[in-house]
Structures are given as structure tokens and as C-alpha cells.
């Protein structure tokens, strides 16, 4: 099993969620985040004072899936989250050793 973490622009969340649902992934976790990469933030003017916004709003999506769904899930996220502009985000994939459903005690792929 794999864990896919994707950092995306907030307004792309619904599109990514729908794309993952279409390939058969049922559950995901969403966390509001702030960060920056090559964008480096930007300067804003508020009541005549200039200030730097270092951390931009992002959304972090976490999905656990079977190995056979990883490529399709990554492709779905890429297509749904892409705007073609800097700051579209990143996808991280890591190995999951074990999953346990708390309510039933199921383990492994049955718990996903």
C-alpha cells in the first residue's frame, strides 16, 4: 500500500476530490496548510502599509491506496490540480507498512 500526499491550490480541491472518486478511491484526508516553494510569497498593501505574505494558502490531501491504484491516482491528481502556473504543488508517495481500522480491527488492504 502507498500513501499519496499532495499539496495543491485550495480552489482545485473539489476537482481533485472528484477525479479521485472517479477512479474508485473512497476516502481522503484534507488539511489546510500554508507554505511556499519557488513562488516565494508576495507583497501586499493594507491600509497604506506594505507587508510581505511569505506563506501562501495551500491544501494538503492524504490518500492511502493499494499499489495497483497509485499510478491512476497520481495521474488524476496531476490532471485535476494543474493550472500551468507556478505554485501548482507537489505530490509525495511513501510506503505504508500497515493499516488498522479502529472500529473493526481489520488490517491491511481490508482496512482501507
Order of alpha helices (4+ residues) and beta strands (2+ residues): beta-alpha-beta-beta-beta-beta-alpha-beta
